[in-house]
């Protein structure tokens, strides 16, 4: 690891199940619809 990586992650304990040291990013979106199956073209 380089210095910048150590500076960000130093002192963080990995999550036991996955070993993750940061919160994951979830790229999701939800769109409002007028009714069931009435899409506005974004889906």
Z-matrix of the N, CA and C atoms (Angstrom, degrees):
N
C 1 1.454
C 2 1.517 1 110.24
N 3 1.316 2 114.98 1 142.82
C 4 1.450 3 120.00 2 175.29
C 5 1.519 4 110.91 3 -84.16
N 6 1.334 5 116.20 4 172.84
C 7 1.463 6 120.53 5 -178.14
C 8 1.522 7 112.11 6 -58.95
N 9 1.349 8 117.92 7 -43.75
C 10 1.468 9 119.83 8 -177.02
C 11 1.524 10 111.37 9 -63.93
N 12 1.334 11 117.85 10 -36.41
C 13 1.463 12 120.89 11 177.25
C 14 1.520 13 110.12 12 -66.92
N 15 1.323 14 117.73 13 -43.81
C 16 1.468 15 121.30 14 177.46
C 17 1.528 16 110.59 15 -60.35
N 18 1.324 17 117.39 16 -41.26
C 19 1.459 18 120.99 17 -177.71
C 20 1.525 19 111.47 18 -63.30
N 21 1.312 20 117.48 19 -34.41
C 22 1.465 21 121.23 20 -179.57
C 23 1.522 22 111.43 21 -79.47
N 24 1.327 23 117.94 22 -43.96
C 25 1.457 24 122.16 23 -170.54
C 26 1.531 25 114.96 24 -101.98
N 27 1.312 26 118.98 25 -2.53
C 28 1.461 27 120.42 26 -178.60
C 29 1.524 28 110.59 27 -62.91
N 30 1.321 29 116.40 28 134.90
C 31 1.453 30 121.46 29 177.65
C 32 1.515 31 114.73 30 85.35
N 33 1.325 32 117.88 31 -4.49
C 34 1.461 33 121.42 32 179.01
C 35 1.520 34 109.54 33 -88.39
N 36 1.317 35 116.71 34 130.53
C 37 1.458 36 120.79 35 176.26
C 38 1.525 37 108.83 36 -91.37
N 39 1.332 38 118.30 37 130.39
C 40 1.468 39 120.26 38 178.52
C 41 1.524 40 111.28 39 -61.87
N 42 1.323 41 116.34 40 145.37
C 43 1.453 42 122.70 41 175.78
C 44 1.521 43 107.78 42 -63.98
N 45 1.334 44 117.55 43 136.10
C 46 1.463 45 122.07 44 -170.52
C 47 1.527 46 114.34 45 -61.22
N 48 1.320 47 118.27 46 -42.33
C 49 1.463 48 120.99 47 -174.39
C 50 1.517 49 113.07 48 -73.76
N 51 1.353 50 117.40 49 -47.86
C 52 1.467 51 120.85 50 -172.95
C 53 1.523 52 114.19 51 -106.57
N 54 1.330 53 117.85 52 -18.04
C 55 1.459 54 121.10 53 -176.56
C 56 1.521 55 113.05 54 84.23
N 57 1.329 56 117.31 55 5.33
C 58 1.457 57 122.21 56 -178.33
C 59 1.527 58 110.71 57 -67.68
N 60 1.348 59 116.66 58 140.30
C 61 1.464 60 120.89 59 176.33
C 62 1.530 61 111.57 60 -110.62
N 63 1.325 62 118.24 61 -3.06
C 64 1.458 63 122.14 62 177.14
C 65 1.522 64 109.70 63 -135.50
N 66 1.324 65 115.83 64 163.22
C 67 1.458 66 121.45 65 177.21
C 68 1.529 67 108.34 66 -75.70
N 69 1.340 68 118.67 67 132.57
C 70 1.465 69 120.08 68 179.74
C 71 1.532 70 111.90 69 -70.22
N 72 1.326 71 116.05 70 155.00
C 73 1.461 72 122.39 71 176.41
C 74 1.524 73 107.88 72 -98.99
N 75 1.326 74 116.72 73 126.75
C 76 1.461 75 121.88 74 177.65
C 77 1.520 76 108.04 75 -110.30
N 78 1.340 77 117.50 76 115.89
C 79 1.458 78 121.38 77 179.75
C 80 1.527 79 108.73 78 -94.35
N 81 1.323 80 116.28 79 96.35
C 82 1.458 81 121.65 80 -179.04
C 83 1.521 82 110.02 81 -134.96
N 84 1.308 83 116.32 82 159.42
C 85 1.460 84 122.13 83 176.74
C 86 1.513 85 109.63 84 -141.22
N 87 1.315 86 116.14 85 150.26
C 88 1.456 87 122.70 86 175.00
C 89 1.520 88 107.52 87 -129.84
N 90 1.327 89 116.57 88 132.57
C 91 1.453 90 121.67 89 -179.46
C 92 1.521 91 110.40 90 -115.12
N 93 1.333 92 116.37 91 143.98
C 94 1.462 93 121.97 92 177.21
C 95 1.522 94 108.37 93 -78.38
N 96 1.321 95 116.53 94 137.87
C 97 1.461 96 122.09 95 176.70
C 98 1.520 97 108.70 96 -120.58
N 99 1.335 98 116.37 97 148.91
C 100 1.460 99 120.96 98 178.04
C 101 1.524 100 111.25 99 -69.17
N 102 1.330 101 116.27 100 -30.55
C 103 1.456 102 121.04 101 179.40
C 104 1.516 103 109.34 102 -163.99
N 105 1.324 104 116.12 103 176.51
C 106 1.462 105 120.90 104 -179.36
C 107 1.524 106 109.45 105 -63.50
N 108 1.338 107 116.18 106 124.17
C 109 1.460 108 121.88 107 178.08
C 110 1.515 109 114.98 108 78.98
N 111 1.321 110 119.49 109 2.70
C 112 1.465 111 122.67 110 178.77
C 113 1.525 112 108.85 111 -95.74
N 114 1.333 113 115.87 112 90.21
C 115 1.460 114 121.78 113 -176.29
C 116 1.525 115 110.68 114 -88.09
N 117 1.322 116 116.62 115 152.38
C 118 1.461 117 122.17 116 179.40
C 119 1.527 118 112.03 117 -102.46
N 120 1.322 119 118.24 118 7.58
C 121 1.454 120 120.76 119 176.95
C 122 1.515 121 115.17 120 99.93
N 123 1.313 122 118.87 121 1.10
C 124 1.463 123 121.28 122 -179.79
C 125 1.525 124 112.61 123 -97.31
N 126 1.319 125 117.68 124 -14.12
C 127 1.452 126 121.20 125 -173.76
C 128 1.509 127 111.40 126 -81.60
